[in-house]
Amino acid sequence: MDVGGTWTSGDQEVSVRRITLIGKPGCHLCDDARAVIERVAREEGVEWEELNMLDDPELVARYAEQIPVTLVDGRQHDYWRVDENRLRKALSAPPRGA
């Protein structure tokens, strides 16, 4: 699952930071995580997306006991609860492989 990425614009490589929230409907911890992620993404100018794990059996198999799961640039960052300061720190660090 590739949710972050890098592309080339002329001679310059541009890295895209992205937060992904993996959860499911009716999950109160997912609601809490969504609120934190929406705020941090807006303030940091970072894109984010939400995936419903029930739409993908692979996500269910991998994350069923950990939701909500937060990915930063496609790599697992947190689960159960999102620590706002930790998320901001991860976003301010250089992307892996950059």
C-alpha positions as a printed NumPy array, in Angstrom:
array([[  0.   ,   0.   ,   0.   ],
       [  1.742,   3.185,  -1.174],
       [  0.093,   6.241,   0.33 ],
       [  3.022,   8.644,   0.284],
       [  5.293,   9.32 ,  -2.58 ],
       [  7.916,  11.231,  -4.433],
       [  7.782,  12.618,  -7.924],
       [ 10.138,  14.577, -10.128],
       [  9.363,  18.068, -11.354],
       [ 12.009,  19.03 , -13.903],
       [ 15.33 ,  18.618, -12.127],
       [ 13.808,  18.83 ,  -8.661],
       [ 12.516,  15.918,  -6.592],
       [  9.4  ,  16.771,  -4.591],
       [  8.315,  14.73 ,  -1.577],
       [  4.654,  14.522,  -0.555],
       [  3.859,  14.069,   3.132],
       [  0.655,  12.188,   3.83 ],
       [ -1.149,  10.949,   6.911],
       [ -3.397,   7.91 ,   6.594],
       [ -5.967,   6.929,   9.2  ],
       [ -7.128,   3.309,   9.127],
       [-10.307,   2.686,  11.069],
       [-13.897,   1.56 ,  10.794],
       [-17.379,   2.994,  11.348],
       [-18.615,   3.104,  14.934],
       [-15.109,   3.256,  16.413],
       [-14.945,   6.039,  19.03 ],
       [-11.145,   5.957,  19.12 ],
       [-11.224,   6.455,  15.335],
       [-13.385,   9.552,  15.854],
       [-10.855,  10.901,  18.366],
       [ -7.944,  10.145,  16.019],
       [ -9.741,  11.8  ,  13.09 ],
       [-10.173,  15.036,  15.051],
       [ -6.457,  15.189,  15.902],
       [ -5.357,  14.281,  12.371],
       [ -7.7  ,  16.811,  10.732],
       [ -6.351,  19.597,  12.952],
       [ -2.67 ,  18.689,  12.537],
       [ -2.981,  18.156,   8.773],
       [ -4.718,  21.509,   8.328],
       [ -2.199,  23.394,  10.465],
       [  0.839,  21.685,   8.915],
       [ -0.454,  21.824,   5.329],
       [ -0.279,  18.048,   4.951],
       [ -2.666,  15.838,   2.993],
       [ -4.506,  13.071,   4.807],
       [ -6.869,  10.266,   3.94 ],
       [ -9.042,   7.8  ,   5.807],
       [ -9.36 ,   4.136,   4.903],
       [-12.202,   1.923,   6.123],
       [-10.526,  -1.341,   7.039],
       [-13.786,  -3.221,   6.382],
       [-13.346,  -2.45 ,   2.667],
       [-10.038,  -4.331,   2.499],
       [ -9.522,  -7.832,   3.966],
       [ -5.758,  -7.234,   4.017],
       [ -6.224,  -4.234,   6.319],
       [ -8.521,  -6.271,   8.583],
       [ -5.962,  -9.086,   8.804],
       [ -3.115,  -6.705,   9.55 ],
       [ -4.692,  -4.08 ,  11.818],
       [ -7.921,  -5.479,  13.332],
       [ -6.608,  -5.364,  16.913],
       [ -4.872,  -1.988,  16.569],
       [ -7.41 ,   0.466,  15.14 ],
       [ -7.277,   3.266,  14.716],
       [ -3.899,   3.021,  13.011],
       [ -2.034,   6.088,  11.802],
       [  0.464,   5.912,   8.957],
       [  2.857,   8.696,   8.017],
       [  4.105,   8.445,   4.447],
       [  2.853,   4.865,   4.248],
       [  4.665,   3.673,   7.385],
       [  2.902,   2.779,  10.626],
       [  3.255,   5.605,  13.114],
       [  0.716,   5.029,  15.916],
       [ -2.227,   2.88 ,  16.899],
       [ -5.141,   3.167,  19.335],
       [ -4.512,   6.835,  20.129],
       [ -2.864,   9.639,  18.181],
       [ -0.423,  11.763,  20.138],
       [ -0.623,  15.209,  18.531],
       [  2.926,  16.25 ,  19.468],
       [  4.404,  12.967,  18.263],
       [  2.538,  13.304,  14.953],
       [  3.785,  16.87 ,  14.453],
       [  7.345,  15.745,  15.204],
       [  7.089,  12.944,  12.636],
       [  5.838,  15.393,  10.016],
       [  8.65 ,  17.862,  10.704],
       [ 11.332,  15.189,  10.286],
       [ 12.753,  14.614,   6.798],
       [ 10.838,  11.924,   4.889],
       [ 12.508,   8.524,   4.969],
       [ 14.605,   7.961,   1.895],
       [ 14.884,  11.704,   1.234]])
